[in-house]
Every structure is written in structure tokens, then in C-alpha cells.
């Protein structure tokens, strides 16, 4: 597991050619910032009148005139609320140009599904990113097919055949036979394309993308392992909750799943979550799934509420010895109050002893105590 996560987190391209770039090349992070083409429509409709057709496909063909262009995603019109979508990128299959069956003309390259909203966008346009970047070949015809299952959206009119980007790249658009919901060269959906330029040659660029995509796959594999362990732990906690037995906390705390595997696996996935936002969201979701089951068991086997006016002996005297050994949050308290006022140039020492079953302690200073004004490090010193 450790090797899988480390590989997904830190694998580099082991080529001398990459080392000559002085460390600037590292998967997708090495490539230039994402750009968007100018809007291919001269104007956008004032109202949200475009019928999505409950998933009927809108599509457009496009080509690029220069090498080194890497496709990242597309911009889409939206309307009110949440839109469920399916987006597919296809390439023209030159071997079947003479084939009358359109189903054999296109080769699917990438397919993404999800939801988007334009509620926070004044232009009613949202960005939809591909799961992995895709290098485009110059003068090869590509198509993007978009299924929108949401409400009515805005749309563009007065479409242009070619748009010139600020970096000199030109994208050309043409009507696509895959479109059956009205989008074409002059009006409809898919106003902009998201891309970046790569300064590297085609072979090296493909190698970089391959390595980056492999890192994504390794990250997904690691997250799958973490997900399986967390869900197994959650299932076991739910089963333990419905069993009425005093030794349940002891059994769970002595289990290798909870004492070793779960803590280690969450520790190893932390660097991945810290560097990859998408992984962080999934890890936080798994922790969120686990917490209610942990909280429910803690409440079920919680010790009696602490009464500050009650002595430590009486607080713990009614606790069975077995319960004290099993529970790591047992009620052992000690309230220490120093003499007031403090003696000048004096040092006072108090010694507090707890039973061997206590594994960890916390110290809380009263707000009126001088130590509460110090930093945590100064308090420990």
C-alpha cells in the first residue's frame, strides 16, 4: 500500500532529456497555465431559451492549426440550477471516411460525466474539465458531443468559422453530424475550448502526459484501497453498535484494523490529499462517513459525566475494572489549585499519578491562570 501511494504521489519521468529542463517538467504541473479560446459566437442570447432536449446531443467539430496544443476541457452555457451532463471527445477515423455509417467514423477518446452550475457566473458559462489532458494533432478533425439533462440554458448566435487565440493558435469549427439538438457552426452550445501550449516536441509531450495519467491512475488505486478499508471499518463499527457487551471497546481497540491498519493507511494517504485537491475531497468524504459511527460508539460507552465537586475516587469508583482497561477516555480527573496569591520567587511542584490503564492525558488551564496567557510551547516548557 505504501509503495502504491508513494508511486502515485511522486513518480517522475526518468529521462535525461527531462533533467535538462532543470526540474521544470513534472507531469501536468510542468505545463503552461490553461487558456480559453475566444468565444466562437459573436453574441449570446439574452434569455435562457435553449432547450437541452433532456440529453439530446449538441456537438461541434473542431481542428487546430499548430502542434503542441493540449486539450483540457470546454466551456458550456448553463441556466438556473444544477445541470447533469455527459461530455465526449472523439477523433475523425480516417480509415472510415468512405463508410456511409456515421457510427464507424468517430473514435471515442475521452468521456466525462458530472454536474455543473452557472449560478455564480454572470455570463452563464461554466468550465468543464476532462479527467486527463489530451494532446491534439494539427489538422486532425475532432468532435465534442455534449448531453445536458438540465433546464433551459443560454446559447450563442453568429458563430465564426475560425477563432484566433492570443498565442497565435487558430481553432476552426464546422457543423458535426453527431449533433441532433440544434448546435452547429452558427448557433448553439460549446462556445469555448480550454487548452494549454506545450513547448516540448510531440514525443516528449506524449511521454509527459502518459506519466501524468499514470500518476492519476495510481492515485485512484490508492484511494480505492483507502475507501475499502474505511468502509470495512465503518461496517464493523455499525455491527459493534448493535451488540450489547461491555468488552466491545476492548475488542475494537485491540483489533489490528483499528490499532494499526486504519491509522497507517490514513497517514500514508495524507501527502496525496495535501497535493491533489480531488483526492483531498474524497479523503474528507471518507472521514466524514466514519465519524458518525465512531461518535455513536463513544456515546454508548461514555463514562459518567464529570462532576468537578466530586472526588476522583468517587468518580471512578463505580467503573468496572474491565471497562477502565478497555476505554481510553475513562474519567480520571485531577483539579489542581495553587495558593493565592503566588509566593514571590517561589517554585511549587505538584505530583499527580494516574492508573496504568491511562494512555494519554490532556491539560487545561483555567482562564484566570497565568499559564493561559502563554503559547502552547511555552506552557510545555
N, C-alpha and C positions, 0 to 999 in steps of 0.2 A: 504494500500500500504506500509506504514511504517513497519507494522508487517511482511509483506511478505519478504521485503528486509532484515530486521534485522534477520529474521529466516534463510534466505538463507546465510547470511553473518557470523553468529556467533553461529549457533546451535551446541551444544556439546553432547557427549554421556553421559547421566546421570546415570552412573553405578559406584558403589563403587569400582568395580574391575578396572575401568579405572583411578579413582582418585589415586589408589595406585601406578600408574606409574609416579607420580609426574609431571603431566601435559605434559608428552611427547606424549600422544596419542591425536590426534585431526584430525580425518578424514584421508585423504590421505597424509597430510603433516607429519603425525607421522611415516610413513613407511620409510624404508631404501631407499637409492638412487637407481635409476634404473640401472640395469646391462644388458649387452647383452651376449648372448651365443657366444662361438667361432663360426666362420664361418663353416657351415656344409660341405662346399666344400673345397677340397684341393687346388684348383686353380680357378681363374676367367678368362674368355675368354678375349683375348687381344682386340678384336673388339666388336662393338655393333651389333651383328648379330642375336640376339634373336627376332623373330617375335612375337609381342604381340597378333596377331590374332584378332585385333580390338575388344578386350574384351573377347576373348575366355579364359576360366578359367584355371589358374595354381593353383594347390593345393598340399598339402602335409599333411600327418598325423603325429602327434607327441604325446608323452607321457612324463611324468615327474616321477621320482622315489622317490621323497620326498614330505612330506606335507609342507604347509606354503609358497608355491610358488604362486605369484600373477602375472598374465599376464598383461602387459602394452601395448605391440604393437609388431611390426615386422619390420625387415629391408628388403628393396626391392631394386633390381637393377633398374637402370634407364639409360637413354640415353640423347640425346640432347633435349633441350626444356622442355615444361611442359607436364606432364602425368596426365590424368584424370583417377581415379581409383575407384574401389568398393572392399572393403575387408570384408569378413565374417568369423566369428569364429563359429565352430559347434562342438557338442559333440556326441560321438557314443551313439546311443539309444540302450541299451542292450536288450530292450523288443522286438526289431525287428531284431535281429541278424539272425534269420532264414527266414526272409522275403526276397524274391528274388528281390523286388522292392527297388532300392537304394534310391529312393526319400523318403522312410519311415525310412531309417536307421539313418539319421542325424537330430539332433535338433539344430536349429539356436540359438546362444547365443548372438551374437553381430554383428552389421552391421554398417560400416562407409563408407562414400563417401567423395571424395575431390580431390585435385590435389597435386602433388609434383614434385620436380625437383632435379637433382643431378649435376647441373652445377657447384656448388661450392664444390663438393666432389671429391677428386682425385681418390677414389675407386669406383665411380659410384654407391654408396649405399646410400639410404635415409631412415630415420626413419619415420615410420607411427604409430602414437599413436591411441589407442582406445579411444572412448569418455569416457569410465569408466573402471577402473581396474577390473579384473576378477580373482578370486581365482581359482587355478587349483587343482583338486583332483589327488592324486597319482595313477598311473597305470590305469587311465581312458584315453581312446583314444580320442584325439581332432583332428580337421582338420581346416586348414585355406585355404580359397578359395579366389583367387585374380584375379580381372578383370582389365586389363590395356588397356586403349584406346589410348595410346600414340604411339610414334615412336619406332623403334627397340631399344633394350636395351642390356646391358651386361648380362652374365649368368655365373653360376658356373658349374664346372665339377669335377669329382672324389669325389662324395658325400660320407659322412660317415654315418653309421647307428646310432651311438651314439656320442654325444659330451659331454665332462666333463667340467663343469664350475669351476671357481676358488674357489667357495664357497662349492664345493662338490656335487652340484646338477647335475644330468645327464638327458639330453633330448635325447630321442630316436625317430628316424624318419623312416617312412615307406611310400611306394607308396600309393596314395589315388585314389579311383575310381572317385572322383569328378573332377580330373584333365584331361583336354582334349586338353591342349596346349603344352604338352611335359614335364612338370615338373614332376620329380619322385625322387626316393631316391638317384639316382646317378648324375643327372644333372638338370639344370633349374633355377628356381627362389626361392625366400624366403630363403635367406642364413642364417639369424639370427633371434632370438627371444628376445624381450625386456621383462624384468621381474624384480621383486624385491622379497626379502625374508621377511617374517613376523615372528617375534619372538613369536607371540601370537597364542593361540590354534585356531582350526578351527572355533568354535562358536563365539569367540570374534572377530576374523578376519572378519567373515561374517557380524557381527554387525557393525564393523567399516566401512566396505565398504558400507553397507546399509545406514549408516548415511551420509557418504561422498557423495554417489549418490543422497540421498535425498536433500542434500545441493545444489548439482548441479541442480537438478530439480527446487528447489526454486529460484535459481539464474536465471534460464531460464524463470521462470514465471515472475519474477520481470522485466527482460529485455523485455519481451513481452509487459508488461504494459507500460514501458517507450517508447518502439517503437511505440505503438499505439497512445500515447499522442503526441509524436514528429511528427508523420506523419499527425495527425489531425491538429496540429498547422501549419505544412508546407502547407497543403492543404488550410487552411483558409488564410494564407498569400498570396498564389498564387491567390486566389479568390479576395482578397482585392486589389491586384496589378492592376487588370484589371478594377477596379471601379474608376472612376474619381470623387472624392468627397473630399472636404477639411477636413471633420471631420473623415476621415479614421484613422489617427494616434490616435485621441482621443478615438475612439471606440475600437481600438485594445488595447490601454494602459489601458482602464477601464475594459476590458474583464477579467473574473476570470481565463480563460485558460492561459493568458499571464502574468497576475499580480500575480497569486498565484500557480496554479497547475503546470505549466511547471517549474518555478524556484524551487519549493519544490521537485518535482519528480527527477529533475537532482541533487539536493543537496543530497537527500537520496540515490541515486544510486552511488554517488561518492566513498564512502568507499568500495563498492563492486568492482568497477572498479579499485580501488587502490590496492586491494589484489588479484584480479583474472585477469591475463593478457588477457584471452579470452574475458571476459566481457568488459575490457578496450577498446579492438579493436572495439567491437560492439557499445559501447557508443560514441567513437570518430567518428565512421561512421555515427551515428545518428546526432551528432552535425554538421558534415560536410554536411549532407543533408539539415539541417535547415539554415545554414549560408547564402547561396545564396539568399534565399527568403527574409531574414532579410535585407541583403545588398541592394537588389533591391528596397525594400520599403524605406529604408533610403535615397537612392539616389533620388528616385522620389519625396520625400517630404523634401529634404535637403534645409536648408535656404541658402540665397545668400552667396557667398564666402566672407570671412572676408578680409577687406582691412585695414591694420594697420594704414594707413594715414587718414582713415575715422573715424569720431567720433562715439561713441557708440550709441548716439541718432539717428544719421542718418542711422546707420546700421540696427537698429531695428525699425525705424520709419515707414517703409513701410510694416512691418509684420502685418497681421491682428491679432487682439487680440485673436481671437479664435485659430489661428494657434499657437500662443505663449503658450497658455494654454495646447494645445494638444501635442506639440513636446517637448520632454525632452532634445533635443540637439539644442535648439534655440541659435541664435548668440548674446549672451551678452558677451562683452569683455571689459576688462579694462586693459590698459597698464600703469604700474606704473614705473616711473624712479626716482631714488633718486638723491640727489645732489652729485656732484662730485667736488672735492674729498670728501670722507667721513669726517665728523667732528669728531675730536678726543674726545673720552669719551662721545659721544652723542648718544641719543636714538631718533629715528624718527618713528613716527606712522602715518599710512595712513588708512583711513576707506573707504571701498568700499561697496556699497549697491546694491543689485540686486532686481528685482521684485519678488513677491511672487511665481510666476509660476516656478522659478528656483528651481530644486530639488537637484542638485548636481553641484559641481564646481571642476575644476582642476587648479593647479598652475604650471606654467612652468617658470623656472629661465633661464635667458639669460646665455650663456656660459661664458660671461665676469663677471657675478655676482659672488660675493664671496660665495653665498649660493650654487651655482652649484658644489662647491668642497666638500660640506658636504654630509653625508649619508642621505637617506630619513628620518630616525628617527630624526637626528639632525636638519634637516630643519623644521620638525613639532614642535620640542621643541622650 
